[in-house]
Every structure is written in structure tokens, then in C-alpha cells.
Amino acid sequence: MEEKTEQKVYSIPRIGEPAPEFKAVTTQGDINFPADYKGSWVILFSHPADFTPVCTSEFMTFASMEKDFNKANCKLVGLSVDGLYSHIAWLRTIKEKIEYKGMKNVEVTFPLIEDITMEVAKKYGMIQPGESNTKAVRAVFVIDPKGIVRTVLYYPLSLGRNFDELYRIVIALQAADEFSIATPADWQPGDDVIVPTAGSCGVAKERMESKDENTTCYDWFFCTRKLDKEKVLSKILKK
Ligand code: BEZ
């Protein structure tokens, strides 16, 4: 009789849901995710393979920005389906040998998960067979201090990510939480923010007609207000 091996079916983690739990071995010791990160924002991201050029450029860039993320109470955790000794050798090569775009001697001090069984990668929808059966795509999960998934991004193997955009996402999510606002296209701290749409026609009309110099209404459903850059950053960034 043919023996059947049971395949677990995972759905991709979705925005607003708890981040799937796992325990893993990393270059910085064992982790219990997301419990170990309670109280911090965390970016869990995957790369296809160690010792590859796009991934190397990404790690050097992300590691060089780590202090900025940490100041925004955000920790970084990487993952690929390579083993621990490959991770260690690759990170050592980056530090000792690679000079790229003015970055050199770059030490990656955030944990890099080994996932040779692909257990974690599968839980997080990082194995996308149309792109590769054997490598994780470039996934990004931004998870809040309560362990809730707040942003999900997936990039193909050939496309290096924009880490300034990841930083913008972390700041914008925190600003939205702190000030009960939303952020418009291409928002950066200091730009006007979106005032949530008023609940009733009367309130919307009142807002439209308001003489408040900090508020601009483009129509009844689209109002912005000023939010000082210092006010945003002093709330979010650790001294
Ligand atoms: C890279 O990081 O350069 C890479 C990795 C896997 C497939 C294609 C590119």
C-alpha cells in the first residue's frame, strides 16, 4: 500500500492577525517568536540564499540602518533556508571582505534564523513555488509590540528591497497609532496627515467649513491636518 506523508497547509499571515509562533535557532542564539519581542516592533524578513549578491547588498544596507530602526523601538530578524554555519560564514565574509557603496566592516548583529526544514518559511508564506521551490522569496512582516502583523510585503528573488521604505512604514504605523491619523501617499514625518473621515454628514460639513488653519479639506471625505515633525519623532524615537 502507498504510504501518504501528511503535508501541512499554511495560509499566508494576514494584516491584523497574530504573527504565527515558532521557535528557531539563529546566529544570536535560540528565539521564541514573537514572544521574545513583546513590547517591541519587529521586522521579520527572509532572503533567498546566503552568498548571493542581491542578498549581500540588502544585508549590508539593513545592518547599516539597524541603529535607526532600534531607535524607533524596532528590532530586525532575518531568515533563509540555509544552515547556521553557512549564515555564520557569509556574515563573516561580509564583515571582513565586502566594501560596497561606502559601507565596509559591516557587522550583522541582529539574529539570522536557520530554517533548513523550511518550517518557518512555509508558516509565513515565504516559499512561493511559482518563484522558487527551494528558496524563500524576499518577504517582510512588520509586527507590532502586541505581536500583531501590521504590514506584509513580498518581493521576487531578483528585486532588492528599499530599506528607507521599510523605515518609513515603521514610523508611519507608529504615528497612526499614536495620533489616531492615517498617512497619505509618500508621507514622511512633517507632512500633513489624514484626518479620519467624519462619521456623519453633519460632522463632515462642519469640518469642511471649519476655519481651523491647521486643517485643509479637499472634499467632505478628504481632510488633512498639520502634524509637526518634532512632535511625531519625539513620540516615536528613543533618545
Ligand atoms: C541574489 O541575492 O542575488 C539572488 C538570490 C537568489 C536568486 C537570485 C538572486
Residues whose N, C-alpha, C, O or C-beta is under 5 A from the ligand:
A	BS01	BEZ	P48 A49 T52 P53 V54 C55 L157 S158
